[in-house]
Amino acid sequence: MSKASKAVDAAKPENLPFEEALKKLESIVESMESGDLPLETLLSRFEEGTRLAKVCQAKLADAELKIQKLETNAAGEPALTPLTPDLSEAD
């Protein structure tokens, strides 16, 4: 994979670390609240913010599942069990 394609993949919202996605989302909200943006820019920022919000929600849900799956191993130490998809919860 070339450096350019790696950079494009890293820039996709779903590939951002949670903290970075949240920071970008906060920045978008602040710029939209300023009231200085034209309608087209507001719509573009809204769409980007919506994507970032979904990414943040998904990452939080994943983290919550991992915490819920935390169990102890035979030695009594905490260990994560592999996540298995629950087909009954699928949309």
Phi and psi in degrees as GROMACS dihedral restraints (atoms count N, CA, C in turn):
[ dihedral_restraints ]
;  ai    aj    ak    al  type     phi  dphi    fc
    3     4     5     6     1   -76.1    20    10
    4     5     6     7     1   163.5    20    10
    6     7     8     9     1   -61.0    20    10
    7     8     9    10     1   -38.6    20    10
    9    10    11    12     1   -63.9    20    10
   10    11    12    13     1   -44.0    20    10
   12    13    14    15     1   -70.9    20    10
   13    14    15    16     1   -31.4    20    10
   15    16    17    18     1   -65.6    20    10
   16    17    18    19     1   -40.0    20    10
   18    19    20    21     1   -65.2    20    10
   19    20    21    22     1   -39.4    20    10
   21    22    23    24     1   -65.7    20    10
   22    23    24    25     1   -44.0    20    10
   24    25    26    27     1   -62.4    20    10
   25    26    27    28     1   -40.3    20    10
   27    28    29    30     1   -67.3    20    10
   28    29    30    31     1   -27.6    20    10
   30    31    32    33     1   -80.6    20    10
   31    32    33    34     1   -14.2    20    10
   33    34    35    36     1   -66.4    20    10
   34    35    36    37     1   138.1    20    10
   36    37    38    39     1   -53.8    20    10
   37    38    39    40     1   -39.8    20    10
   39    40    41    42     1   -68.8    20    10
   40    41    42    43     1   -15.5    20    10
   42    43    44    45     1   -96.5    20    10
   43    44    45    46     1    -4.6    20    10
   45    46    47    48     1   -76.8    20    10
   46    47    48    49     1   144.7    20    10
   48    49    50    51     1   -62.6    20    10
   49    50    51    52     1   152.9    20    10
   51    52    53    54     1   -52.9    20    10
   52    53    54    55     1   -48.0    20    10
   54    55    56    57     1   -61.5    20    10
   55    56    57    58     1   -40.0    20    10
   57    58    59    60     1   -69.5    20    10
   58    59    60    61     1   -40.8    20    10
   60    61    62    63     1   -63.0    20    10
   61    62    63    64     1   -41.6    20    10
   63    64    65    66     1   -66.0    20    10
   64    65    66    67     1   -40.5    20    10
   66    67    68    69     1   -62.7    20    10
   67    68    69    70     1   -43.0    20    10
   69    70    71    72     1   -62.6    20    10
   70    71    72    73     1   -42.0    20    10
   72    73    74    75     1   -62.4    20    10
   73    74    75    76     1   -43.7    20    10
   75    76    77    78     1   -62.0    20    10
   76    77    78    79     1   -39.8    20    10
   78    79    80    81     1   -63.6    20    10
   79    80    81    82     1   -41.6    20    10
   81    82    83    84     1   -63.0    20    10
   82    83    84    85     1   -44.8    20    10
   84    85    86    87     1   -61.0    20    10
   85    86    87    88     1   -44.9    20    10
   87    88    89    90     1   -60.6    20    10
   88    89    90    91     1   -43.6    20    10
   90    91    92    93     1   -67.1    20    10
   91    92    93    94     1   -34.7    20    10
   93    94    95    96     1   -71.2    20    10
   94    95    96    97     1   -34.7    20    10
   96    97    98    99     1   -73.0    20    10
   97    98    99   100     1   -16.5    20    10
   99   100   101   102     1   -65.5    20    10
  100   101   102   103     1   -27.2    20    10
  102   103   104   105     1    77.4    20    10
  103   104   105   106     1     7.9    20    10
  105   106   107   108     1   -99.7    20    10
  106   107   108   109     1     5.4    20    10
  108   109   110   111     1  -100.4    20    10
  109   110   111   112     1   143.6    20    10
  111   112   113   114     1   -69.0    20    10
  112   113   114   115     1   160.7    20    10
  114   115   116   117     1   -55.7    20    10
  115   116   117   118     1   -43.7    20    10
  117   118   119   120     1   -60.9    20    10
  118   119   120   121     1   -40.9    20    10
  120   121   122   123     1   -67.9    20    10
  121   122   123   124     1   -40.5    20    10
  123   124   125   126     1   -59.6    20    10
  124   125   126   127     1   -44.2    20    10
  126   127   128   129     1   -63.5    20    10
  127   128   129   130     1   -42.2    20    10
  129   130   131   132     1   -62.6    20    10
  130   131   132   133     1   -45.1    20    10
  132   133   134   135     1   -65.9    20    10
  133   134   135   136     1   -38.0    20    10
  135   136   137   138     1   -61.3    20    10
  136   137   138   139     1   -45.0    20    10
  138   139   140   141     1   -61.6    20    10
  139   140   141   142     1   -44.9    20    10
  141   142   143   144     1   -63.7    20    10
  142   143   144   145     1   -42.1    20    10
  144   145   146   147     1   -62.7    20    10
  145   146   147   148     1   -38.4    20    10
  147   148   149   150     1   -63.6    20    10
  148   149   150   151     1   -43.1    20    10
  150   151   152   153     1   -62.7    20    10
  151   152   153   154     1   -44.0    20    10
  153   154   155   156     1   -64.4    20    10
  154   155   156   157     1   -39.6    20    10
  156   157   158   159     1   -61.9    20    10
  157   158   159   160     1   -41.6    20    10
  159   160   161   162     1   -64.3    20    10
  160   161   162   163     1   -40.4    20    10
  162   163   164   165     1   -62.6    20    10
  163   164   165   166     1   -46.1    20    10
  165   166   167   168     1   -62.0    20    10
  166   167   168   169     1   -43.1    20    10
  168   169   170   171     1   -62.5    20    10
  169   170   171   172     1   -41.2    20    10
  171   172   173   174     1   -65.6    20    10
  172   173   174   175     1   -41.7    20    10
  174   175   176   177     1   -66.6    20    10
  175   176   177   178     1   -38.3    20    10
  177   178   179   180     1   -66.4    20    10
  178   179   180   181     1   -41.2    20    10
  180   181   182   183     1   -63.3    20    10
  181   182   183   184     1   -40.8    20    10
  183   184   185   186     1   -62.9    20    10
  184   185   186   187     1   -44.1    20    10
  186   187   188   189     1   -62.7    20    10
  187   188   189   190     1   -40.4    20    10
  189   190   191   192     1   -62.9    20    10
  190   191   192   193     1   -42.6    20    10
  192   193   194   195     1   -61.9    20    10
  193   194   195   196     1   -41.5    20    10
  195   196   197   198     1   -63.0    20    10
  196   197   198   199     1   -40.7    20    10
  198   199   200   201     1   -65.8    20    10
  199   200   201   202     1   -40.8    20    10
  201   202   203   204     1   -65.7    20    10
  202   203   204   205     1   -29.3    20    10
  204   205   206   207     1   -84.7    20    10
  205   206   207   208     1    -1.5    20    10
  207   208   209   210     1   -64.8    20    10
  208   209   210   211     1   122.7    20    10
  210   211   212   213     1  -133.4    20    10
  211   212   213   214     1   175.2    20    10
  213   214   215   216     1  -102.8    20    10
  214   215   216   217     1   144.8    20    10
  216   217   218   219     1   -87.0    20    10
  217   218   219   220     1  -173.0    20    10
  219   220   221   222     1   -60.9    20    10
  220   221   222   223     1   -28.9    20    10
  222   223   224   225     1   -85.4    20    10
  223   224   225   226     1     1.2    20    10
  225   226   227   228     1    82.4    20    10
  226   227   228   229     1    10.8    20    10
  228   229   230   231     1   -93.9    20    10
  229   230   231   232     1   147.8    20    10
  231   232   233   234     1   -62.5    20    10
  232   233   234   235     1   139.2    20    10
  234   235   236   237     1  -148.9    20    10
  235   236   237   238     1   140.8    20    10
  237   238   239   240     1   -83.0    20    10
  238   239   240   241     1   135.3    20    10
  240   241   242   243     1   -94.3    20    10
  241   242   243   244     1   148.3    20    10
  243   244   245   246     1   -59.6    20    10
  244   245   246   247     1   140.6    20    10
  246   247   248   249     1   -77.5    20    10
  247   248   249   250     1   129.1    20    10
  249   250   251   252     1  -113.9    20    10
  250   251   252   253     1   132.1    20    10
  252   253   254   255     1   -63.5    20    10
  253   254   255   256     1   135.2    20    10
  255   256   257   258     1   -95.3    20    10
  256   257   258   259     1   104.5    20    10
  258   259   260   261     1   -64.5    20    10
  259   260   261   262     1   -22.2    20    10
  261   262   263   264     1   -72.4    20    10
  262   263   264   265     1   -19.1    20    10
  264   265   266   267     1   -95.6    20    10
  265   266   267   268     1    -2.1    20    10
  267   268   269   270     1   -67.3    20    10
  268   269   270   271     1   142.8    20    10
